[in-house]
Amino acid sequence: MKRLHVHVAVHDLQQSIRFYSALFAAEPVVKKHDYAKWMLEDPRVNFAISTRSAKAGLDHLGIQAESDDELEEIGSRLAQADVAVTPQKGASCCYAKSDKYWTVDPQGIAWESFHTLDSVPMYGKDTRELATAACCAPAM
């Protein structure tokens, strides 16, 4: 079963953690000096915040696959949508190692489809090169 992913860039991480923890009635499952993540079941969402962006607000949306097969199914559907799709295998971003597909919707919102493979000890080395400047997105 897939999970919706939302990443919001924030100015004040601690204030935002307090707000979202109250809103979700849950503490983040990952909490770093520049990043926090909630893995919620109701609603089923991977909700992340970070201070890594130059401007606050929606950074990107995504779909988290639970298997390679689910990720490849999403990649195939995106290919049929006649949009540019950039694969990113073994990416290190957001304290996780993942295989990904990136695209941009008609409104210019970056979409990340991904399958998390492991955790990594740092935010990640992948860079913001996507036109929308989404967190860790590759060049399109």
Buried (B, 14 or more C-beta within 10 A) or exposed (E): EBBBBBBBBBEEBEEBBEEBBEEBEBEBEBEBEEBBBBBBEEEEBBBBBBBBBEEBEBBBBBBBBEEEEBBBBBBEEBEEEEEEBBEBEEBBBBBBBBBBBBBBEEEEBBBBBBBBBEEBEEBBEBEBBBEBBBBBBBEB
